[in-house]
Amino acid sequence: MKYLLIILVIGLVFFMLGFKRSRPGVKPPAPPPAPPAPPAVPQHIVSCAHCGLHLPQSEALPGLGGVFCSAAHRAAHEAGKAP
């Protein structure tokens, strides 16, 4: 009787360990995915009045003869130097 009780206790321990392993663990909920970035807004493209380089209007430098790609080209164009 004593051995039967020991065997039952050992069997119950193994059963509980197996049952606990077979259950999926409780996982914290995954964070929601980040919203997609808004698409880039198209920019107006202009060309440098001195060398003809095309660049976005937001990067162009205004001058007396139009828009320019750099301060050096603006100064050269305003001084009347050819490219």
C-alpha positions in Angstrom: 0.0 0.0 0.0 2.8 2.3 0.9 4.6 1.7 -2.5 1.3 2.2 -4.4 0.9 5.6 -2.8 4.5 6.6 -3.7 4.0 5.4 -7.3 0.8 7.4 -7.5 2.5 10.6 -6.2 5.4 10.2 -8.6 2.9 9.6 -11.5 1.0 12.7 -10.5 4.1 14.8 -10.5 5.1 13.5 -14.0 1.6 14.1 -15.2 1.5 17.7 -13.9 5.0 18.5 -15.4 3.9 17.1 -18.8 0.6 19.0 -18.7 2.4 22.2 -17.8 4.8 21.8 -20.7 2.2 21.1 -23.3 0.2 24.3 -22.5 1.3 27.3 -24.4 2.8 30.0 -22.2 0.9 33.2 -21.7 2.6 35.8 -23.9 2.2 39.5 -23.5 0.2 41.1 -26.4 2.3 42.2 -29.3 2.5 46.0 -29.7 0.5 47.3 -32.6 2.5 47.9 -35.8 3.6 51.4 -36.4 1.5 53.3 -38.9 3.2 53.6 -42.3 5.0 56.8 -43.1 3.1 59.2 -45.2 4.3 59.2 -48.8 6.8 62.0 -49.7 5.2 65.0 -51.3 6.5 65.7 -54.8 8.6 68.8 -55.1 8.9 71.2 -57.9 12.2 70.8 -59.8 14.1 73.9 -61.0 17.3 74.3 -62.9 20.3 76.4 -61.9 20.4 79.6 -64.1 24.2 79.3 -64.2 25.0 75.6 -64.9 21.6 74.1 -65.6 21.7 71.5 -62.8 18.2 70.3 -61.8 17.4 70.4 -58.1 14.4 70.6 -55.8 13.1 74.1 -55.4 13.5 73.8 -51.6 17.3 73.4 -52.1 17.7 76.2 -54.7 19.1 79.6 -53.8 17.2 82.6 -55.2 19.2 85.3 -57.0 18.8 88.2 -59.4 18.8 86.0 -62.6 16.8 83.1 -61.3 17.6 80.2 -58.9 21.0 78.7 -58.4 22.4 75.4 -57.1 25.1 77.2 -54.9 26.2 80.5 -53.7 29.2 80.4 -55.9 27.1 80.0 -59.0 24.8 82.8 -57.9 27.8 85.1 -57.4 29.3 84.1 -60.7 26.1 84.6 -62.7 25.4 88.0 -61.1 29.0 89.0 -61.9 28.4 88.0 -65.5 30.8 85.1 -65.7 29.9 82.3 -68.1 30.0 78.7 -66.8 
